Amino acid sequence: MERLAPGDTIVVSELSRLGRSLGEMVRIVEQLKEKDVALIAIKQGINTRSDSDMASKCIIYLSGMFAELERDFLSQRTKMVWREPRRRARSLVVRKEVLANRKWIIESMRLNNLLN
């Protein structure tokens, strides 16, 4: 940001590449406005140098909000995918313990029958 001069232009493939959260994106866009630096987001078709201020601001906020929600959903899905094998592994351990106990009980009953 320090190297940007008034009249420069930043080009991003999509707004979500600009920041990790809606707040960060808004902060960066505001800093760019203060420095009189244009922003072009190719995927959303935003050009802050030529677009009306309110329309581009609205699109930036909405796109940022949806990008943040998408990241949150992705994080939740990833956590769910990792939880399932752990849950299954725990149930397998319990099943193995139950089976081992059953085998031990059956063997002890068999030994008792042989001894009596």
C-alpha positions, 0 to 999 in steps of 0.5 A: 500500500505504501508504494501506491501513488494517486492515479495507480490502479490495482487489478484483482481477479475477484474481490475475495482475493483482496482480503480474508474478511469483509472488514479487511476488504472494506478497509483496503477499499477505503484506503485505496479511495483515500489514496485515489487508487482505482480498483478493478475486480475482473470477475465482478466487473468492478472499476472504481475509476469509472463506476458510480460510487454507490453501485460499486460500493454496494457490489464490493460489500455484497461480494465481500460478505458472500466470499466470507460466508463461503469461506465459513461454509468451507471451514464448517464442511472441512471440520465435519469431514474430519470429525466423521472418521474420528467418530467412526474410529472411536466406535470401531475401538469400542466395538473391538473392545466389546468383541474382545470382552465377548471372546474372553467371556466365551473362552473363560466359559469354555475353560470352566466347562472343560475343568468342571 
